[in-house]
């Protein structure tokens, strides 16, 4: 008995169809592993470039040594160069000059924050990204960020991972759909590795594509595989652990939810200011009548002027949030407030002018700093309720990025993974939910679409899904009554009728008024201009007996396929139980108009 069961199992396992499915799954699994490995190495290279650039530009030239988060360590020992504000003033401009020349000479689409470009490629370009874009993005972003430009690492690394996913799919000659999935897997792998948050990276890749709380379901598992591989690849070089170290903040007092609600409202207002400032600067620089190559240098100069007075608003800024997390009592409210506001302005000019960098990293710093401000204020007002103001830093990180990106779920996981703190999920969920609900009308990622309905990538799929849910019976009020033509009607008699009607398709019936065929106005041309035979012809001679018909129970997708089979504009609608009983004629134009009304109604209801 046992032997028979084993034999049966082997037969099932090695059945040709099952083997084909296993081989297909294995092939895709291999692809996503490769994407993860390349994205992981891309993160390693980018991290090395950032470390080396910060050492030789900010430390060696300007003597500026910002602190690092607990999970990162300097590759080289600090120099003895004294701090020089004047060099720091012009350093971002020099970085912007080099970065601008690289980007606008070799890959103009690498300007700004790369996540938006990847989102745009997913929705509107079939997942295609030019191969040189990730390379230029890597170098330009490293130069921008390590010369004092304010930005994050997720944009460049998202474009690196996405670019390789797109490149691999193109080389393998895969479909646009497969290329989009591989591009998104690259986004998740890059972001998950550089921030040491593999789960959040996978969810982010699936969530950031849309403004509504919607995930791209096809993306989650591929991005998860690639993100885990990329994370492991990165950590094998730079060590395991989280980006930040955080005390074990624990939520125990429900009364603390009141201050958290206040925090959410403040974060929404700050997020609105961030987005409006960012794109106001972007529009300003686009309006400048100077070559694009020089615009990042001008933005860098403004950044340097701000950094001259507030150096901590330059570069990444993660180390200052780490200091606030470790000992919030040693950090003043004024410092945290100027860090948050200053970071918004420096990021707007560094990236909005055409410089290269991400917007997630600055959002973490801005949200964390403002969270610290609110936490410390409430700790002074109601110390018995807000006992750990540092907890507001973590919740502020999540809430602020939710307010500017419409990605509440992945952001909560991001902050939890980056800090290894899962005790604040409840207040984080509350704050992120409020931030999302209050800020749905704006986003830092302008290439996001509202939902799958609005994505060009899903237009055809969605149309089929909707059409399959609608039956011809739902359009019976659009089915037109027409005059059927007796099969033995002489053509000479039909000519008189034809001159007085606007019909283009004519069903033909027999003596019992049963449908036997159909003809169109095109079919009668040969007889119409041959007067010598028209007296001999009856309508049965012109009729096509091989009819294409539809029934009330058929769905509109099937009906539309029938319209396109012979490129006809009208279909006879017949009874389900007897195809010789004519109900009326259904026009293709009416079907398409009905579909458009359905979609418009769904969009209106969705916006309402």
C-alpha positions in Angstrom: 0.0 0.0 0.0 2.8 2.4 1.0 4.7 1.6 -2.2 1.6 2.3 -4.4 1.0 5.7 -2.7 4.7 6.6 -3.3 4.4 5.6 -6.9 1.2 7.6 -7.3 2.8 10.7 -5.7 5.8 10.4 -8.1 3.5 10.2 -11.0 1.7 13.4 -9.9 4.9 15.2 -9.2 6.4 14.4 -12.6 3.2 14.7 -14.6 4.1 16.7 -17.7 1.8 19.6 -16.8 2.9 19.7 -13.2 6.5 19.6 -14.2 6.0 22.5 -16.6 4.4 24.5 -13.8 7.3 23.7 -11.4 9.8 24.7 -14.1 8.0 28.0 -14.8 7.8 28.8 -11.1 11.5 27.9 -10.7 12.4 30.2 -13.6 10.6 33.2 -12.2 12.0 32.5 -8.7 15.5 32.5 -10.3 14.7 35.9 -12.0 13.6 37.5 -8.7 16.7 36.2 -6.9 18.9 37.7 -9.6 17.1 41.0 -9.3 17.6 40.8 -5.5 21.3 40.1 -5.8 21.9 42.9 -8.3 19.8 45.4 -6.3 21.7 44.3 -3.1 25.1 45.0 -4.8 23.7 48.2 -6.2 22.9 49.2 -2.6 26.4 48.2 -1.5 28.0 50.3 -4.2 25.8 53.3 -3.6 26.4 53.1 0.2 30.2 52.9 -0.4 30.0 55.9 -2.7 28.0 57.9 -0.1 30.4 57.0 2.7 33.5 57.9 0.6 31.9 61.1 -0.8 30.9 62.3 2.7 34.4 61.6 4.0 36.3 63.4 1.2 33.8 66.2 0.5 32.1 67.2 3.8 34.8 66.0 6.2 38.1 66.5 4.4 37.1 69.8 2.6 34.7 71.4 5.0 35.4 69.7 8.3 31.7 68.9 8.7 31.1 65.5 10.4 27.4 64.9 11.0 26.6 62.1 13.3 25.5 58.7 11.9 22.6 56.5 12.9 23.4 53.6 15.2 23.3 51.0 12.3 25.9 52.8 10.2 29.6 53.4 10.8 32.1 55.5 9.0 34.4 53.5 6.6 37.3 55.8 7.2 38.5 57.6 10.3 37.5 61.3 10.5 40.1 63.9 9.3 41.5 66.7 11.4 40.1 69.4 9.1 38.6 72.2 11.2 35.0 73.1 10.5 34.7 75.8 7.7 31.3 77.3 7.1 32.4 79.1 4.0 33.4 75.9 2.2 30.2 74.3 3.3 28.4 77.3 1.8 29.6 76.6 -1.8 30.0 72.8 -1.5 26.4 71.9 -2.4 26.6 74.2 -5.4 29.7 72.5 -6.7 28.0 69.1 -6.2 25.0 70.4 -8.0 27.1 71.6 -10.9 28.7 68.1 -11.4 25.4 66.3 -10.8 23.5 68.5 -13.2 26.1 68.0 -16.0 26.0 64.2 -15.6 22.2 64.0 -15.5 21.3 66.4 -18.3 24.0 65.2 -20.5 23.5 61.5 -20.3 20.1 60.7 -18.7 17.7 63.7 -18.2 15.0 61.3 -16.7 17.4 60.7 -13.7 16.7 64.2 -12.3 14.7 64.7 -9.1 13.6 61.9 -6.9 13.9 58.6 -8.8 10.9 56.8 -7.3 8.5 59.0 -9.3 10.4 58.1 -12.5 10.0 54.4 -11.7 6.3 54.8 -10.9 5.8 56.6 -14.3 7.6 53.8 -16.1 5.3 51.2 -14.4 2.1 52.9 -15.4 2.9 54.6 -18.7 6.0 53.1 -20.3 5.4 49.4 -20.0 8.0 49.1 -17.3 10.8 50.3 -19.5 13.8 52.3 -18.1 16.8 53.0 -20.2 19.9 51.0 -19.1 22.1 54.1 -18.5 19.6 55.7 -16.1 20.4 53.7 -13.0 24.2 54.2 -13.5 23.9 58.0 -13.9 21.3 58.1 -11.1 23.8 56.3 -8.7 26.7 58.6 -9.4 24.7 61.9 -9.6 22.8 61.1 -6.4 26.0 60.2 -4.5 27.6 63.5 -5.5 24.5 65.5 -4.7 24.0 64.0 -1.3 27.6 63.9 -0.1 28.4 67.5 -1.0 25.7 68.6 1.4 22.6 68.3 -0.8 19.5 67.3 1.2 17.9 64.2 0.0 17.3 60.5 0.6 18.7 57.2 -0.7 15.5 55.5 -1.6 15.0 57.3 -4.9 18.4 56.4 -6.4 18.3 52.9 -5.1 14.7 52.4 -6.2 15.7 53.4 -9.7 18.8 51.2 -9.6 16.7 48.1 -8.7 13.9 49.1 -11.1 16.4 49.7 -13.9 17.9 46.3 -13.6 14.5 44.6 -13.4 13.5 46.4 -16.5 16.8 45.6 -18.3 16.5 41.9 -17.5 12.9 41.7 -18.7 13.8 43.5 -21.9 16.8 41.2 -22.6 14.6 38.2 -22.0 12.0 39.6 -24.4 9.2 39.4 -21.8 5.8 41.1 -22.0 5.1 44.6 -20.7 3.2 43.1 -17.8 6.2 40.9 -16.8 8.6 43.8 -17.2 6.4 46.0 -14.9 6.5 43.3 -12.2 10.2 42.9 -12.5 10.6 46.7 -12.3 8.5 46.8 -9.1 10.5 43.9 -7.7 13.6 45.9 -8.2 12.1 48.9 -6.4 11.2 46.7 -3.4 14.7 45.1 -3.4 16.6 48.4 -3.5 14.5 50.2 -0.9 14.3 47.1 1.4 18.1 46.6 1.4 19.3 50.2 1.8 17.0 50.8 4.7 17.3 47.3 6.1 13.6 46.8 6.0 12.8 43.9 3.6 9.1 43.5 4.4 8.4 47.2 4.1 10.4 47.4 0.9 8.1 44.8 -0.7 4.9 46.4 0.5 6.2 49.9 -0.5 6.8 48.7 -4.1 3.2 47.5 -4.3 1.6 50.4 -2.4 3.4 53.5 -3.7 2.0 53.0 -7.2 -1.4 54.3 -6.2 -2.9 57.2 -4.2 -5.8 55.1 -2.9 -5.2 52.4 -0.2 -4.6 49.8 -2.9 -1.8 47.3 -3.4 -0.6 45.9 -6.7 -1.2 42.3 -5.8 1.0 40.9 -8.6 4.0 42.7 -7.2 4.0 41.8 -3.5 5.4 38.2 -3.7 8.0 39.0 -6.4 9.1 42.1 -4.5 9.2 40.1 -1.3 11.6 37.5 -2.8 13.9 40.2 -4.3 13.8 42.3 -1.2 14.8 39.5 1.1 17.7 38.5 -1.2 18.9 42.1 -1.5 18.6 42.7 2.2 20.8 39.6 2.9 23.3 40.6 0.3 23.6 44.1 1.7 23.8 43.0 5.4 26.5 40.4 4.6 28.8 43.4 3.8 27.7 46.0 6.3 26.4 43.9 9.1 23.0 42.9 10.4 20.7 45.0 12.5 18.5 48.1 12.0 19.3 51.5 10.7 18.3 53.2 14.0 18.5 52.1 17.6 15.5 53.0 19.7 14.6 52.6 23.4 11.7 50.2 24.2 8.9 52.7 24.0 5.7 51.1 25.1 2.1 52.4 24.7 0.2 51.9 27.9 -2.0 55.0 28.5 -5.1 55.5 26.2 -5.1 59.2 27.2 -1.9 59.6 25.2 -4.0 59.1 22.0 -5.2 62.7 22.4 -1.6 64.2 21.9 -1.1 61.7 19.1 -4.2 63.0 17.3 -2.8 66.5 17.6 0.5 65.3 16.2 -1.4 63.8 13.2 -3.0 67.1 12.4 0.3 69.0 12.7 2.0 66.4 10.4 -0.7 66.9 7.8 -0.2 70.6 7.8 3.6 70.2 7.7 3.2 67.6 4.8 1.1 70.1 2.9 3.8 72.7 3.3 6.5 70.3 2.3 4.7 69.2 -1.0 3.7 72.8 -1.9 7.3 74.1 -1.2 8.9 71.3 -3.1 6.8 71.7 -6.3 6.8 75.5 -6.0 10.6 75.4 -6.2 10.4 72.8 -9.0 8.2 75.1 -11.1 10.4 78.1 -10.3 13.5 76.4 -11.6 11.7 75.1 -14.7 10.7 78.7 -15.4 14.3 80.0 -15.2 15.6 80.6 -18.7 19.0 79.1 -18.1 20.5 75.7 -19.3 19.2 72.8 -17.2 22.8 71.7 -16.4 23.3 74.8 -14.2 20.0 74.7 -12.3 21.1 72.1 -9.6 24.1 74.3 -8.9 21.9 77.3 -8.3 19.6 75.1 -6.0 22.8 73.9 -4.3 23.9 77.5 -3.6 20.6 78.2 -1.9 21.0 75.0 0.1 24.5 76.0 1.1 23.3 79.4 2.3 20.8 77.7 4.6 23.5 75.2 5.6 25.9 78.1 6.5 23.6 79.0 9.4 22.0 75.6 10.0 24.5 72.9 9.0 22.4 70.1 10.4 19.8 70.6 7.6 22.3 69.4 5.0 22.9 65.9 3.7 21.0 62.9 5.2 20.3 64.0 8.8 19.6 60.5 10.1 22.2 60.9 12.9 20.4 63.8 14.5 17.2 61.8 14.7 19.3 59.0 16.3 20.6 61.5 18.9 17.0 62.6 19.6 15.9 59.0 20.0 18.7 58.1 22.3 18.4 61.1 24.6 15.5 63.3 23.8 16.1 65.5 26.9 19.4 66.7 25.5 17.9 68.0 22.3 16.0 71.3 22.4 12.6 72.1 20.9 14.1 74.9 18.9 16.8 72.6 17.3 14.2 70.0 16.3 11.9 72.7 14.9 14.6 74.3 12.8 15.7 70.8 11.7 12.2 70.0 10.4 11.5 73.3 8.7 15.1 73.7 7.4 15.1 70.2 6.0 12.0 71.0 4.0 13.6 74.0 2.4 17.0 72.4 1.7 15.3 69.3 0.2 13.1 71.5 -2.0 16.1 73.4 -3.4 18.4 70.4 -3.6 16.1 68.0 -5.4 13.4 70.4 -6.8 16.1 72.3 -8.8 16.9 69.1 -10.7 19.4 67.6 -8.3 19.3 63.9 -7.8 18.1 62.2 -4.6 15.1 60.7 -2.8 12.4 62.3 -0.7 11.7 59.4 1.8 14.9 60.0 3.8 14.2 63.7 4.4 10.6 62.8 5.3 11.9 60.5 8.0 14.0 63.3 9.5 11.3 66.0 9.1 8.6 63.8 10.6 10.8 62.5 13.4 11.9 66.1 14.3 8.4 67.4 14.4 7.3 64.4 16.4 10.0 65.2 18.9 8.7 68.9 19.1 5.2 67.7 19.8 6.3 65.1 22.2 8.5 67.4 24.3 5.7 70.1 24.4 3.1 67.6 25.7 5.7 66.2 28.1 6.0 69.7 29.6 2.3 70.3 29.7 1.0 66.9 30.8 4.0 64.9 32.0 1.8 62.3 33.6 0.3 61.4 30.3 3.2 61.8 27.8 6.0 60.2 29.8 8.2 59.3 26.9 8.4 62.1 24.3 10.9 60.1 22.3 8.0 57.8 21.2 6.5 60.7 19.3 9.7 60.7 17.1 9.0 57.2 15.8 5.3 57.9 15.3 6.1 61.2 13.6 8.4 59.5 11.1 5.5 57.2 10.0 2.8 59.8 10.1 4.6 62.4 8.1 5.7 60.2 5.2 2.1 58.8 5.1 0.9 62.4 4.8 3.1 63.1 1.8 3.1 59.7 0.0 -0.3 58.0 0.6 1.4 54.8 1.7 0.2 54.2 5.3 0.7 50.4 5.6 4.2 50.1 4.2 5.3 53.3 6.1 4.2 51.8 9.5 6.2 48.7 8.7 9.1 50.8 7.5 9.5 52.7 10.7 9.0 49.6 12.8 11.7 47.7 10.9 14.2 50.6 10.7 14.0 51.1 14.5 13.3 47.5 15.6 10.4 48.9 17.6 7.0 47.2 17.3 5.5 48.5 20.5 4.1 51.6 19.0 2.0 50.0 16.2 -1.3 51.2 17.8 -0.5 54.9 17.9 1.3 54.6 14.6 -1.8 53.1 13.0 -4.0 55.9 14.4 -1.7 58.7 13.3 -1.1 57.2 9.9 -4.8 56.6 9.3 -5.6 60.2 10.2 -2.7 61.6 8.1 -3.9 59.5 5.1 -7.5 60.5 5.4 -6.7 64.2 5.7 -4.1 64.4 3.0 -5.4 62.2 0.1 -5.7 65.2 -2.2 -1.9 65.7 -2.5 1.2 63.6 -2.8 5.0 64.1 -3.2 4.8 61.4 -5.9 3.0 63.1 -8.8 3.2 60.1 -11.1 1.0 58.1 -8.7 -2.5 57.3 -10.1 -5.6 57.1 -8.0 -6.3 53.4 -8.5 -6.0 50.6 -11.0 -9.0 52.0 -12.9 -6.8 55.1 -13.7 -3.6 53.2 -14.6 -2.8 52.9 -18.3 -1.1 49.6 -17.4 -4.4 48.1 -16.4 -6.7 49.7 -19.0 -7.3 46.5 -21.0 -7.5 44.2 -18.1 -9.9 46.4 -16.2 -12.1 46.8 -19.3 -12.4 43.0 -19.6 -13.1 42.6 -15.9 -15.9 45.1 -16.0 -17.4 43.9 -19.3 -17.6 40.3 -17.9 -19.8 41.5 -15.1 -22.3 43.1 -17.4 -24.8 41.1 -19.4 -26.5 42.0 -22.7 -29.8 41.7 -20.7 -28.6 44.9 -18.7 -28.7 46.8 -22.0 -32.1 45.7 -23.3 -33.3 49.2 -23.3 -30.6 49.9 -25.9 -31.6 47.0 -28.1 -33.4 48.5 -31.1 -36.5 47.2 -32.7 -35.9 46.8 -36.4 -38.0 45.8 -39.4 -37.1 42.3 -40.5 -37.1 41.6 -44.2 -39.0 38.6 -45.7 -36.7 36.3 -47.4 -38.8 36.2 -50.6 -39.1 40.0 -50.9 -38.0 41.0 -54.5 -35.0 43.3 -54.6 -36.9 45.9 -56.6 -39.4 46.2 -53.7 -36.6 46.4 -51.2 -35.0 49.3 -53.1 -38.0 51.4 -52.3 -37.9 50.4 -48.6 -34.1 51.0 -48.5 -34.5 54.6 -49.8 -36.7 55.4 -46.8 -34.8 53.8 -43.9 -31.7 54.6 -41.9 -31.0 50.9 -41.1 -27.6 49.5 -42.1 -28.2 45.9 -41.0 -31.3 43.9 -42.1 -32.4 40.7 -40.4 -34.1 38.2 -42.7 -37.1 36.0 -41.7 -38.9 33.1 -43.3 -42.7 32.6 -43.7 -43.0 31.7 -40.0 -41.1 34.9 -39.0 -38.1 33.0 -37.8 -34.7 34.5 -38.3 -32.8 32.8 -41.1 -30.0 35.3 -41.9 -28.9 38.9 -42.2 -27.4 41.3 -44.7 -25.9 44.8 -44.5 -26.2 47.8 -46.8 -22.7 46.9 -48.1 -24.0 43.5 -49.3 -26.5 45.0 -51.7 -24.1 47.2 -53.7 -23.4 44.6 -56.3 -27.1 44.3 -57.1 -28.0 47.9 -56.6 -25.8 49.0 -59.5 -26.8 46.0 -61.8 -30.3 46.9 -63.0 -30.3 44.0 -65.4 -30.5 41.4 -62.6 -32.4 43.2 -59.8 -35.8 41.9 -61.1 -34.5 38.3 -60.7 -33.1 38.7 -57.2 -35.0 38.1 -53.9 -33.5 39.0 -50.6 -32.8 35.4 -49.6 -30.1 35.5 -52.4 -28.2 38.3 -50.7 -28.7 37.0 -47.1 -25.8 35.6 -45.1 -27.0 32.5 -43.3 -23.8 32.2 -41.2 -24.9 34.7 -38.7 -23.1 36.0 -35.6 -25.7 36.6 -32.9 -25.8 37.4 -29.2 -28.2 36.5 -26.4 -29.4 38.3 -23.3 -27.3 36.0 -21.0 -24.0 36.7 -22.7 -21.6 39.1 -21.1 -20.5 42.3 -22.9 -16.9 41.1 -23.3 -18.1 38.1 -25.4 -20.4 40.4 -27.3 -17.6 42.9 -28.1 -15.4 40.0 -29.3 -18.1 39.0 -31.7 -18.3 42.6 -33.0 -14.6 42.6 -33.8 -14.6 39.1 -35.3 -15.9 40.3 -38.7 -15.6 44.1 -37.9 -19.4 44.5 -37.7 -21.3 47.3 -36.1 -24.5 45.6 -35.1 -25.5 42.2 -33.7 -28.8 40.5 -33.8 -30.0 39.8 -30.2 -31.9 36.5 -30.1 -33.6 34.5 -27.4 -31.4 32.2 -25.3 -33.6 29.2 -25.8 -34.3 29.8 -29.5 -31.8 31.6 -31.7 -34.4 31.9 -34.5 -36.5 34.4 -32.5 -35.2 37.9 -33.0 -35.4 40.4 -30.1 -33.7 43.3 -31.8 -30.3 44.7 -32.9 -27.5 45.9 -30.6 -25.0 48.4 -31.9 -21.3 48.4 -31.0 -21.3 52.1 -30.4 -24.1 51.7 -27.8 -22.1 49.1 -26.0 -19.0 51.2 -25.8 -21.0 54.2 -24.7 -22.6 52.2 -22.0 -19.2 50.9 -20.8 -17.8 54.5 -20.7 -20.9 55.6 -18.6 -20.3 52.7 -16.2 -16.6 53.7 -15.7 -17.4 57.4 -15.3 -20.0 56.5 -12.7 -17.5 54.3 -10.8 -15.0 57.1 -10.8 -17.5 59.7 -9.7 -18.6 57.4 -6.8 -15.0 56.8 -5.9 -14.2 60.5 -5.8 -17.4 61.1 -3.8 
